[in-house]
Amino acid sequence: MTEVIKNTGTLFGVGVGPGDPELITLKALRVIREVDVLAWPALLEGDSLARTIAEPHLDGHHHEIPIRMPMEVARFPAQNVYDKAAIEIAEQLNAGKDVAVLCEGDPFFYGSFMYLFGRLADEFPIQVIPGVSSLMATAAAVGAPLASRNDVMTVIPGPVEEDIMKRRLDRAEAAAIMKVGRHLPKIRRVIEELGLTDQARYISHATMDKQIVAPLAEVELETAPYFSMILIHKRGEAWKEE
């Protein structure tokens, strides 16, 4: 990041955690309460999950910038959406106001904040406040460690091509498959072909009121919510010896 010498506000990428408002860190809470402006991502219609997580901690004093975007793979990242949001945020920063962009989970773990970071980091001071990621939240929900000793932990996005998913899952001792959604049939097929169904656990909406945790073999769905994940450990339990 280049040195910033002009007198501007600071941009904060604030991880608000996976869903439970009590999983917001103390630092994130302090920043949210102190800044003048909040920006948050959302779909074209409806509420923002990131804002909903933070809402119990808001007092109404913020100017708010919604960043609304389509989530279709073919149109994401929606460059024009981020261009417009960066301009709005820059206006507030140039006016000397601090801005917090609320991010589900952690800002730099598959987070859309990276696209704003890329547009603004050379012009303004930026601080990233880490958050509890969905990966850690799902492990806690399942009640099982993700990995141990020298296990290779692999994170696989659900939208990747089937052959790529199969190769990467085949090489890993432990894996998390994210962004399951409509890709569930493909993911289930890959897991079955590798003989890993009995080691696979399904989690949706981790830490939220509608959280679901079940063995993948018991999940009777054709599609899953976007906020769902499948965890696999090839020993079944991370602490087991080979």
C-alpha positions as CSV (number, residue, x, y, z in Angstrom):
1,M,0.0,0.0,0.0
2,T,1.4,3.4,-0.9
3,E,1.9,6.0,1.9
4,V,-1.1,8.3,2.2
5,I,-0.2,11.9,3.1
6,K,-3.5,13.8,2.6
7,N,-5.9,14.3,5.4
8,T,-8.7,11.8,4.8
9,G,-10.9,9.4,6.8
10,T,-9.8,5.8,7.2
11,L,-11.5,2.9,5.5
12,F,-12.1,-0.1,7.7
13,G,-12.9,-3.6,6.4
14,V,-14.8,-5.0,9.4
15,G,-15.4,-8.7,9.8
16,V,-18.7,-9.2,11.6
17,G,-18.5,-13.0,11.9
18,P,-20.7,-15.8,10.5
19,G,-24.1,-14.7,11.9
20,D,-24.3,-14.6,15.7
21,P,-24.0,-10.9,16.7
22,E,-22.1,-12.0,19.8
23,L,-19.3,-13.3,17.6
24,I,-18.4,-9.8,16.6
25,T,-14.9,-9.0,18.0
26,L,-14.4,-6.3,20.6
27,K,-12.3,-4.3,18.1
28,A,-14.9,-4.6,15.3
29,L,-17.6,-3.4,17.7
30,R,-15.5,-0.4,18.8
31,V,-14.9,0.5,15.1
32,I,-18.5,0.1,14.2
33,R,-19.6,2.4,17.0
34,E,-16.9,5.1,16.3
35,V,-17.1,5.5,12.5
36,D,-19.4,8.0,10.8
37,V,-20.3,5.9,7.8
38,L,-21.3,2.2,7.3
39,A,-21.3,0.4,4.0
40,W,-22.6,-3.0,3.6
41,P,-23.2,-5.6,0.8
42,A,-26.6,-7.0,-0.1
43,L,-28.5,-8.6,-3.0
44,L,-30.5,-6.4,-5.3
45,E,-33.5,-6.8,-3.0
46,G,-33.8,-7.6,0.6
47,D,-31.8,-7.2,3.8
48,S,-28.0,-7.3,4.1
49,L,-26.8,-10.2,6.2
50,A,-23.7,-8.3,7.3
51,R,-25.9,-5.4,8.5
52,T,-28.4,-7.7,10.2
53,I,-25.5,-9.2,12.2
54,A,-24.3,-5.8,13.3
55,E,-27.8,-4.3,13.8
56,P,-28.1,-5.0,17.5
57,H,-25.0,-2.8,18.0
58,L,-26.1,0.2,15.9
59,D,-27.5,3.4,17.5
60,G,-28.8,5.1,14.3
61,H,-26.1,7.8,14.0
62,H,-24.5,6.4,10.8
63,H,-24.8,7.5,7.2
64,E,-25.2,4.2,5.3
65,I,-24.1,3.1,1.9
66,P,-25.8,0.0,0.6
67,I,-23.7,-2.0,-2.0
68,R,-26.3,-4.0,-3.9
69,M,-25.3,-6.5,-6.4
70,P,-26.4,-9.6,-8.3
71,M,-24.9,-12.9,-7.2
72,E,-25.1,-14.8,-10.4
73,V,-21.7,-16.4,-11.1
74,A,-21.5,-15.1,-14.7
75,R,-21.9,-11.5,-13.5
76,F,-19.7,-11.6,-10.3
77,P,-17.8,-9.7,-9.4
78,A,-20.1,-6.9,-10.7
79,Q,-17.4,-4.4,-11.6
80,N,-19.7,-1.5,-12.1
81,V,-21.2,-2.0,-8.6
82,Y,-17.8,-1.9,-7.0
83,D,-16.8,1.1,-9.1
84,K,-19.9,3.0,-8.0
85,A,-19.5,2.0,-4.3
86,A,-15.8,3.0,-4.3
87,I,-16.8,6.5,-5.6
88,E,-19.4,6.9,-2.9
89,I,-17.0,5.7,-0.2
90,A,-14.2,7.9,-1.5
91,E,-16.4,11.0,-1.3
92,Q,-17.0,10.3,2.4
93,L,-13.3,9.6,3.0
94,N,-12.3,12.8,1.3
95,A,-14.7,14.6,3.5
96,G,-12.6,13.3,6.5
97,K,-15.2,10.7,7.6
98,D,-14.2,7.2,8.6
99,V,-16.0,4.4,6.8
100,A,-16.6,0.8,7.9
101,V,-17.5,-1.7,5.3
102,L,-19.3,-4.6,7.1
103,C,-18.2,-8.0,5.9
104,E,-19.8,-11.4,6.7
105,G,-17.2,-13.6,8.3
106,D,-13.7,-12.3,7.6
107,P,-13.0,-9.5,5.0
108,F,-10.1,-11.3,3.3
109,F,-11.4,-14.9,3.3
110,Y,-13.4,-15.0,0.0
111,G,-14.8,-11.6,1.0
112,S,-16.1,-9.0,-1.4
113,F,-14.3,-6.3,0.5
114,M,-11.2,-7.2,-1.5
115,Y,-12.7,-5.6,-4.6
116,L,-13.1,-2.3,-2.7
117,F,-9.6,-2.7,-1.2
118,G,-8.2,-3.0,-4.7
119,R,-9.9,0.2,-5.8
120,L,-9.1,2.4,-2.8
121,A,-5.9,1.1,-1.1
122,D,-3.6,3.4,-3.1
123,E,-5.5,6.5,-2.2
124,F,-6.7,6.1,1.4
125,P,-5.5,4.6,4.7
126,I,-7.2,1.2,5.2
127,Q,-7.4,-1.1,8.2
128,V,-8.7,-4.6,8.0
129,I,-10.4,-6.0,11.2
130,P,-10.4,-9.8,11.1
131,G,-13.6,-11.7,11.8
132,V,-14.6,-15.2,12.8
133,S,-14.9,-17.0,9.5
134,S,-17.6,-19.4,8.4
135,L,-15.0,-22.1,8.3
136,M,-14.3,-21.9,12.0
137,A,-18.0,-21.4,12.8
138,T,-19.0,-24.6,11.0
139,A,-16.3,-26.7,12.8
140,A,-17.7,-25.4,16.1
141,A,-21.3,-26.2,15.0
142,V,-20.3,-29.7,14.1
143,G,-18.3,-30.1,17.2
144,A,-15.3,-31.6,15.5
145,P,-11.8,-30.2,14.8
146,L,-11.0,-29.3,11.1
147,A,-7.5,-30.8,11.0
148,S,-4.6,-31.9,13.2
149,R,-0.9,-32.7,13.1
150,N,0.3,-32.5,9.5
151,D,-3.1,-32.7,7.8
152,V,-3.4,-30.7,4.6
153,M,-6.6,-28.7,5.0
154,T,-8.1,-27.8,1.6
155,V,-10.8,-25.2,1.0
156,I,-12.8,-25.8,-2.2
157,P,-15.4,-23.4,-3.6
158,G,-18.5,-25.2,-4.7
159,P,-18.7,-23.6,-8.2
160,V,-15.4,-25.1,-9.4
161,E,-15.5,-27.7,-12.2
162,E,-16.2,-31.2,-11.1
163,D,-12.9,-32.7,-12.2
164,I,-11.0,-30.0,-10.4
165,M,-13.0,-30.6,-7.2
166,K,-12.4,-34.3,-7.4
167,R,-8.6,-33.9,-7.8
168,R,-8.2,-31.5,-4.9
169,L,-10.5,-33.4,-2.6
170,D,-8.7,-36.7,-3.4
171,R,-5.3,-35.2,-2.3
172,A,-6.5,-33.6,1.0
173,E,-6.6,-35.2,4.4
174,A,-9.3,-32.7,5.4
175,A,-11.5,-30.4,3.3
176,A,-14.2,-27.7,3.5
177,I,-16.4,-27.2,0.5
178,M,-17.9,-23.7,0.5
179,K,-20.7,-21.9,-1.4
180,V,-22.6,-25.2,-1.8
181,G,-25.9,-23.8,-3.0
182,R,-27.1,-25.2,-6.3
183,H,-23.9,-27.1,-6.7
184,L,-25.0,-29.7,-4.1
185,P,-25.7,-32.5,-6.6
186,K,-22.3,-32.2,-8.2
187,I,-20.6,-32.0,-4.8
188,R,-22.5,-35.0,-3.5
189,R,-21.5,-37.0,-6.7
190,V,-17.8,-36.2,-6.2
191,I,-17.9,-37.2,-2.6
192,E,-19.7,-40.5,-3.3
193,E,-17.2,-41.3,-6.1
194,L,-14.3,-40.8,-3.7
195,G,-16.0,-43.0,-1.0
196,L,-16.2,-40.1,1.5
197,T,-19.9,-39.8,2.2
198,D,-19.6,-41.3,5.6
199,Q,-17.0,-38.7,6.5
200,A,-18.9,-35.7,5.2
201,R,-20.9,-33.4,7.4
202,Y,-23.3,-30.7,6.1
203,I,-23.8,-27.4,7.9
204,S,-26.0,-24.5,6.9
205,H,-26.4,-21.0,8.5
206,A,-23.8,-21.8,11.2
207,T,-24.4,-19.9,14.4
208,M,-27.7,-18.5,13.2
209,D,-31.2,-19.4,14.5
210,K,-31.9,-21.6,11.5
211,Q,-28.6,-23.5,11.7
212,I,-28.8,-27.1,10.5
213,V,-26.1,-29.7,11.1
214,A,-26.4,-33.3,9.7
215,P,-24.4,-36.1,8.1
216,L,-24.4,-35.5,4.4
217,A,-25.9,-38.9,3.8
218,E,-29.0,-37.7,5.7
219,V,-29.5,-34.5,3.8
220,E,-32.4,-34.8,1.3
221,L,-31.9,-31.6,-0.7
222,E,-31.4,-31.0,-4.4
223,T,-30.0,-27.5,-3.7
224,A,-28.7,-25.9,-0.5
225,P,-28.6,-22.4,0.9
226,Y,-25.7,-20.2,-0.2
227,F,-24.5,-20.1,3.4
228,S,-23.8,-23.8,3.7
229,M,-20.7,-25.9,3.8
230,I,-19.6,-29.5,3.8
231,L,-16.7,-30.6,6.0
232,I,-14.8,-33.8,5.4
233,H,-12.0,-35.5,7.3
234,K,-10.7,-38.7,5.8
235,R,-10.0,-40.3,9.2
236,G,-13.5,-39.4,10.2
237,E,-12.2,-37.6,13.3
238,A,-9.1,-35.4,13.2
239,W,-7.7,-36.9,16.4
240,K,-7.7,-40.5,15.2
241,E,-4.5,-42.2,14.4
242,E,-4.0,-43.6,11.0
